[in-house]
Amino acid sequence: MISFKNIDKKKPFARIEDLYKEALIANQKNIEAICISSYSKRNGVNSRFVNLKIVDDDKLFFFTNYESEKAYEFDENNQISAVLYWNQTNTQIRMKSRILKTSNEFNQNYFLKRTKEKNALAISSKQSKKIDSFQSVKKNFFDVMQADDLTICPEYWGGYCFSPFYIEFWTGDKYRLNKREVFELCEGKWKKYFLQP
């Protein structure tokens, strides 16, 4: 589930919340999945799905390992694109933004609200690092479940937030007369326009 907080009905983030509620009613699977694309000189363009957890005012939040490939890419180039797609309602939301790490205090508070299994994985996983076998991943996980304090957020784990300056709401049509409604932040004000399908 995605948590929505402090949503200003005059901004396009209220539209994201409304479309989310429609997709939720339509029993959308993997409703939290958001595709984040980044760029680095070493890896070029890279995309992956993460779980969008919070939308607070104009900021969107997800959590990950700060030593992962994507974290290094965000450090090198903090501009990203992000896409939500809910096939049950044939809706796509495309965004462009710059991305920032959240504070240690924010990370610790969020970590305390998670299940012990999720925290054990966050502590035990050296995300994106090569391994000899999947068995070693499982062993590390179960060792941490038994031995570690699962309430303490490790320094290498935490959140990212981004405040889009470009949001496109795409609604699919059976004749491909797709509606493309854009909100673009220009000098502090949201400009609205439409694009051809």
C-alpha positions in Angstrom: 0.0 0.0 0.0 1.1 3.6 -0.7 0.5 6.1 2.1 -0.7 9.5 1.0 -0.2 12.5 3.4 -0.7 16.3 3.2 -2.0 16.2 -0.4 -2.9 19.6 -1.8 -5.9 19.2 -4.0 -4.7 22.1 -6.2 -1.6 20.2 -7.2 -1.3 17.2 -9.6 -0.4 14.9 -6.7 -4.0 14.8 -5.8 -4.6 13.2 -9.2 -2.0 10.5 -8.5 -3.9 9.7 -5.3 -7.3 9.6 -7.1 -5.9 7.3 -9.8 -4.3 5.1 -7.1 -7.6 4.7 -5.4 -9.3 3.7 -8.7 -6.5 1.1 -9.3 -6.9 -0.2 -5.7 -10.7 -0.7 -6.2 -9.9 -2.5 -9.5 -7.7 -4.9 -7.5 -4.4 -3.9 -9.2 -1.6 -6.3 -8.4 1.8 -4.9 -7.4 0.2 -1.5 -7.0 3.3 -0.1 -5.3 5.7 -1.0 -8.1 7.3 2.1 -9.7 10.0 1.9 -12.4 12.9 4.2 -11.6 15.4 5.0 -14.4 18.8 6.5 -13.8 22.0 7.2 -15.7 25.7 6.8 -15.0 28.8 6.9 -17.3 29.7 3.4 -16.3 26.3 1.7 -16.7 24.5 4.1 -19.1 20.7 4.2 -18.6 19.4 1.7 -16.0 15.9 0.9 -14.9 14.4 -1.2 -12.1 11.2 -1.5 -10.2 11.1 -0.5 -6.5 8.1 -0.1 -4.1 6.7 3.4 -3.8 5.8 3.7 -0.1 4.9 7.3 0.7 3.5 10.3 -1.2 3.8 13.3 1.2 2.7 16.6 -0.3 4.9 16.8 -3.5 7.5 14.2 -2.4 7.5 10.5 -3.3 9.5 8.0 -1.2 11.0 4.6 -1.6 13.7 2.7 0.4 16.8 0.8 -0.7 20.4 -0.1 0.1 22.7 2.9 -0.2 25.5 0.6 -1.5 23.5 -0.7 -4.4 24.2 0.1 -8.1 21.2 2.4 -8.2 22.5 4.4 -5.2 25.8 4.9 -6.9 24.0 6.0 -10.1 21.9 8.5 -8.1 25.1 9.9 -6.5 26.7 10.4 -10.0 23.6 11.9 -11.6 20.6 12.8 -9.5 18.2 13.2 -12.4 15.7 10.3 -12.8 12.6 9.4 -14.6 9.8 7.3 -12.9 6.8 5.4 -14.2 3.7 4.0 -12.5 1.6 1.7 -14.7 -1.7 0.2 -13.5 -3.0 -2.2 -16.2 -6.3 -2.8 -14.4 -7.3 0.9 -15.2 -5.0 1.3 -18.2 -3.3 4.2 -16.6 0.3 5.3 -16.8 2.0 8.1 -14.8 5.3 9.4 -16.1 7.5 11.7 -14.0 10.9 13.5 -14.2 12.7 14.6 -11.1 15.9 15.0 -9.1 16.4 12.6 -6.3 17.7 13.0 -2.7 18.5 10.8 0.2 16.3 11.0 3.3 17.7 11.8 6.7 19.0 9.1 9.2 16.2 10.1 11.6 13.6 9.6 8.9 15.1 6.2 8.0 15.3 4.9 11.6 11.6 5.9 12.2 10.5 4.1 9.1 12.6 1.1 9.8 10.9 0.6 13.2 7.5 0.3 11.5 8.6 -2.6 9.2 8.3 -6.3 9.8 11.3 -8.1 11.3 11.6 -10.2 8.0 11.9 -7.1 5.9 14.5 -5.6 8.3 16.5 -8.8 8.4 16.7 -8.8 4.6 17.8 -5.1 4.6 20.5 -5.9 7.2 21.7 -9.1 5.6 21.7 -8.2 1.9 24.6 -6.7 0.1 22.4 -5.6 -2.7 23.7 -5.9 -6.3 26.9 -7.6 -5.2 27.9 -10.9 -6.9 27.4 -14.1 -5.0 28.4 -17.8 -5.4 24.9 -19.1 -4.8 21.4 -18.1 -3.7 21.9 -20.5 -0.7 24.4 -18.0 0.8 21.7 -15.2 0.6 19.2 -17.5 2.5 21.9 -18.4 5.1 22.8 -14.7 5.7 19.1 -13.9 6.1 18.4 -16.6 8.6 21.6 -15.9 10.6 20.5 -12.2 10.9 17.0 -13.2 11.9 18.5 -15.1 14.9 21.4 -12.9 15.9 20.8 -9.3 15.1 18.8 -6.4 16.6 16.2 -5.9 13.9 15.1 -2.5 15.2 18.3 -0.7 14.4 18.4 0.7 10.9 21.9 0.1 9.3 23.7 3.2 7.9 23.7 1.6 4.4 19.9 1.4 4.2 17.4 4.2 3.9 15.1 6.2 1.8 15.1 8.4 -1.3 12.6 11.1 -2.1 11.9 12.9 -5.3 9.7 15.9 -6.2 8.7 15.7 -9.8 8.9 18.8 -12.0 7.1 17.0 -14.9 4.1 14.6 -14.6 2.3 13.1 -17.5 -1.0 11.2 -16.9 -1.6 8.8 -19.7 -5.0 7.0 -20.1 -5.2 4.3 -22.7 -8.1 4.0 -25.2 -9.2 0.9 -27.2 -8.7 2.9 -30.4 -5.4 4.2 -29.2 -6.9 7.7 -28.8 -4.8 7.8 -25.7 -5.3 10.9 -23.4 -1.9 12.5 -22.4 -2.3 15.2 -19.9 0.9 17.0 -18.7 1.7 19.1 -15.6 5.0 20.9 -15.8 6.5 23.0 -13.0 7.6 26.3 -14.4 9.0 29.0 -12.1 7.1 27.5 -9.1 3.7 27.2 -10.9 2.2 24.1 -12.5 1.5 24.6 -16.2 -1.0 22.2 -17.7 -1.2 21.0 -21.4 -2.0 18.0 -23.5 0.1 15.9 -25.9 -0.9 14.1 -29.1 -1.4 10.3 -28.6 
